[in-house]
Amino acid sequence: MYRAGDNCVATIVQWEAGFPSPVVAEIDVEGDGKGWFQDSGTYKYYAAVEAYADGKCIRWGGAHSPEYLVQSQSEFRQEVFTFCG
């Protein structure tokens, strides 16, 4: 998602909606040196995160899965930067 220079990532709970479960949404802006921004926790419906990325590319990740807590985070992240703008 994009809004006036901000890029947003949302991970929507598709099963077990309404019941608390582990959810994470992540975004990384190319060249900003800040690394991954993350919203993670126990949510009923979604996790969302945004970052200012006007004129830059992003990569993103997300999961609604208990496995996220025990697996490498890189398995749920995009490797290349896309959505440039």
C-alpha positions in Angstrom: 0.0 0.0 0.0 1.2 3.5 -0.7 0.2 6.9 0.6 2.0 10.2 -0.2 5.6 8.9 0.2 4.7 6.3 2.8 4.7 2.6 2.0 2.6 0.3 4.1 2.6 -3.5 4.7 -0.3 -5.3 6.3 -0.6 -9.0 7.2 -4.2 -9.9 7.4 -5.4 -12.8 9.5 -7.3 -15.1 7.1 -8.0 -18.0 9.4 -8.8 -17.9 13.1 -9.8 -14.2 12.7 -11.0 -12.8 16.0 -8.8 -15.0 18.0 -5.4 -13.8 19.2 -2.5 -15.3 17.3 1.0 -14.4 16.2 1.1 -12.0 13.3 4.0 -9.9 11.8 4.3 -7.3 9.1 7.7 -5.9 8.0 9.1 -3.4 5.6 12.6 -2.4 4.6 13.5 0.8 2.7 16.4 0.5 0.3 19.3 2.7 1.2 18.0 4.2 4.4 20.3 2.2 6.7 17.6 1.6 9.3 16.9 -2.0 8.5 13.6 -3.7 8.9 10.6 -1.9 10.5 8.3 -4.4 12.1 4.9 -4.7 13.8 4.7 -8.1 15.5 2.6 -9.4 18.3 -0.5 -11.3 19.1 -3.4 -9.8 17.1 -6.9 -10.8 16.2 -7.2 -9.3 12.7 -4.0 -7.8 11.3 -0.5 -6.4 11.8 0.5 -3.2 9.9 3.7 -1.2 9.5 4.6 1.9 7.4 7.8 3.6 6.4 8.6 6.8 4.5 10.0 5.6 1.1 9.3 8.4 -1.4 11.4 7.7 -4.5 12.9 4.5 -3.1 12.2 0.8 -3.4 11.1 -1.4 -0.6 11.1 -5.1 0.4 8.5 -6.6 2.6 7.6 -9.6 4.7 4.8 -10.9 6.8 3.3 -14.0 8.4 0.4 -15.2 10.4 1.9 -18.3 11.8 3.2 -19.8 15.0 6.1 -21.1 12.9 7.3 -17.5 12.5 8.3 -17.6 16.2 10.6 -20.5 15.7 11.8 -20.2 12.1 14.3 -17.8 10.5 12.6 -14.5 9.8 14.2 -14.5 6.4 11.8 -17.2 5.3 9.0 -14.7 5.5 10.8 -11.8 3.8 11.2 -10.7 0.2 14.8 -10.9 -0.9 14.8 -8.2 -3.6 13.7 -4.6 -3.4 10.5 -3.8 -5.5 7.6 -1.4 -5.5 9.8 1.5 -6.4 8.3 5.0 -6.5 
